[in-house]
Amino acid sequence: MAAARAALLELVREDARPIYLLGESLGSGPASALARDESTHVAGVFLLTPFARLADVAAHHYPWVMVRLILRDRWDNVAALRDFRRPLAVFVAERDEMIPAKQADEIFESYAGPKRRWLQPGATHNTIDFRTGSPWWGEVSEFLREKRL
């Protein structure tokens, strides 16, 4: 988090253009926390295959381990985004075996600001179509720019 915050603040000093955060998978935790902590500098957030709470994902994969007691970094994205009101784009892989789609849905449903959700049918956590020509890239970018306050 310290490195992410330092990078963001350096970018703020060097460039006046709007700053958008992208957090993919585990990176959705730091992106959401940074949006919470530095909201005045963040124009929008794009979460790709995010989780609602890291402890929920860990418990899903390791139900026999008391992960909530031993997990050091909590990364509660729902709580982190509770007061953030800038645009939020959420991308869901329909058959995500690492982070169940319901995790992203929980973030989306709880979010009170401008939001949009994309679902890639049949995609798993590691089979998302990331080609630069994929239409969703442009749609996400357009949404974030158009909804900027």
C-alpha positions as CSV (number, residue, x, y, z in Angstrom):
1,M,0.0,0.0,0.0
2,A,2.8,2.4,0.8
3,A,4.3,1.9,-2.7
4,A,0.9,2.3,-4.4
5,R,0.2,5.5,-2.5
6,A,3.6,6.9,-3.2
7,A,3.2,6.1,-6.9
8,L,-0.2,7.7,-7.0
9,L,0.9,10.9,-5.3
10,E,3.9,11.1,-7.6
11,L,1.6,10.8,-10.6
12,V,-0.6,13.6,-9.1
13,R,2.4,15.9,-8.8
14,E,3.6,15.1,-12.4
15,D,0.4,14.9,-14.4
16,A,-2.8,16.9,-14.2
17,R,-4.9,14.3,-16.2
18,P,-7.5,12.2,-14.4
19,I,-6.2,9.1,-12.7
20,Y,-8.1,5.8,-12.9
21,L,-7.2,2.7,-10.9
22,L,-7.3,-0.8,-12.2
23,G,-7.2,-3.7,-9.8
24,E,-7.3,-7.3,-11.1
25,S,-8.0,-10.2,-8.8
26,L,-5.8,-9.8,-5.7
27,G,-5.0,-6.3,-7.0
28,S,-8.6,-5.3,-6.4
29,G,-7.8,-5.1,-2.7
30,P,-5.1,-2.4,-3.0
31,A,-7.0,-0.6,-5.7
32,S,-10.1,-0.3,-3.6
33,A,-8.2,0.7,-0.5
34,L,-6.3,3.3,-2.5
35,A,-9.6,4.7,-3.8
36,R,-10.8,5.0,-0.3
37,D,-7.7,6.6,1.1
38,E,-6.9,8.9,-1.8
39,S,-10.4,9.5,-3.2
40,T,-9.7,13.1,-4.1
41,H,-7.1,12.0,-6.6
42,V,-9.0,9.1,-8.1
43,A,-11.4,9.7,-11.0
44,G,-12.7,6.2,-11.2
45,V,-11.9,2.5,-10.5
46,F,-12.0,-0.6,-12.7
47,L,-12.1,-3.9,-10.8
48,L,-11.5,-7.0,-12.9
49,T,-12.4,-10.3,-11.4
50,P,-12.6,-8.7,-7.9
51,F,-13.5,-10.2,-4.5
52,A,-15.8,-8.6,-2.0
53,R,-13.6,-9.7,1.0
54,L,-10.4,-11.6,0.8
55,A,-11.3,-13.7,3.8
56,D,-14.4,-14.9,2.0
57,V,-12.4,-16.2,-0.9
58,A,-9.8,-17.8,1.3
59,A,-12.6,-19.5,3.3
60,H,-14.2,-20.7,0.0
61,H,-11.0,-22.4,-1.0
62,Y,-9.9,-23.6,2.4
63,P,-13.0,-24.3,4.5
64,W,-11.2,-26.5,6.9
65,V,-8.7,-23.8,7.9
66,M,-9.6,-20.9,10.2
67,V,-8.4,-18.4,7.6
68,R,-10.2,-15.5,9.2
69,L,-8.0,-15.8,12.3
70,I,-4.7,-16.1,10.4
71,L,-5.3,-13.8,7.4
72,R,-3.0,-10.8,7.8
73,D,-4.3,-8.5,5.0
74,R,-8.1,-8.3,5.2
75,W,-8.9,-6.4,1.9
76,D,-12.6,-5.7,2.4
77,N,-13.5,-4.1,-0.9
78,V,-17.1,-3.6,0.0
79,A,-16.1,-1.6,3.0
80,A,-13.3,0.2,1.2
81,L,-15.7,1.5,-1.5
82,R,-18.6,2.4,0.9
83,D,-18.0,6.1,0.7
84,F,-16.3,6.3,-2.7
85,R,-18.7,7.9,-5.2
86,R,-16.7,8.1,-8.5
87,P,-17.4,5.7,-11.4
88,L,-16.9,2.0,-10.7
89,A,-16.5,-0.5,-13.5
90,V,-16.7,-4.2,-12.5
91,F,-15.7,-7.0,-14.9
92,V,-16.8,-10.6,-14.0
93,A,-15.7,-13.9,-15.5
94,E,-18.8,-16.0,-15.5
95,R,-17.1,-19.3,-14.6
96,D,-14.4,-17.9,-12.4
97,E,-13.0,-20.8,-10.3
98,M,-10.7,-18.6,-8.2
99,I,-13.0,-15.8,-7.2
100,P,-16.7,-16.8,-7.5
101,A,-18.7,-14.3,-9.6
102,K,-21.0,-13.6,-6.6
103,Q,-18.0,-11.8,-5.0
104,A,-18.0,-9.2,-7.8
105,D,-21.7,-9.1,-7.7
106,E,-21.7,-8.2,-4.0
107,I,-19.3,-5.3,-4.6
108,F,-21.5,-4.1,-7.5
109,E,-24.8,-4.4,-5.6
110,S,-23.5,-2.6,-2.6
111,Y,-21.9,0.3,-4.5
112,A,-23.8,3.6,-4.3
113,G,-22.0,5.6,-6.9
114,P,-22.2,5.4,-10.7
115,K,-21.5,1.8,-11.7
116,R,-21.5,-0.6,-14.6
117,R,-20.9,-4.3,-14.8
118,W,-19.5,-6.5,-17.6
119,L,-19.8,-10.3,-17.7
120,Q,-17.8,-12.4,-20.0
121,P,-19.8,-15.6,-20.6
122,G,-18.0,-18.8,-20.2
123,A,-14.7,-17.1,-19.0
124,T,-12.7,-18.5,-16.1
125,H,-10.3,-16.5,-14.0
126,N,-7.5,-17.1,-16.5
127,T,-9.3,-17.2,-19.8
128,I,-10.6,-13.7,-20.1
129,D,-10.4,-12.2,-23.6
130,F,-7.7,-9.5,-23.0
131,R,-7.1,-8.8,-26.7
132,T,-6.8,-5.1,-27.3
133,G,-9.6,-5.2,-29.9
134,S,-12.1,-6.7,-27.4
135,P,-15.1,-4.4,-27.3
136,W,-15.3,-4.3,-23.5
137,W,-12.0,-2.4,-23.2
138,G,-13.5,0.5,-25.1
139,E,-16.8,0.3,-23.2
140,V,-15.1,0.4,-19.8
141,S,-13.0,3.3,-20.9
142,E,-16.0,5.2,-22.3
143,F,-18.0,4.5,-19.1
144,L,-15.3,5.7,-16.8
145,R,-14.6,8.9,-18.8
146,E,-18.3,9.8,-19.3
147,K,-19.2,9.3,-15.7
148,R,-16.3,11.3,-14.3
149,L,-17.5,14.0,-11.9
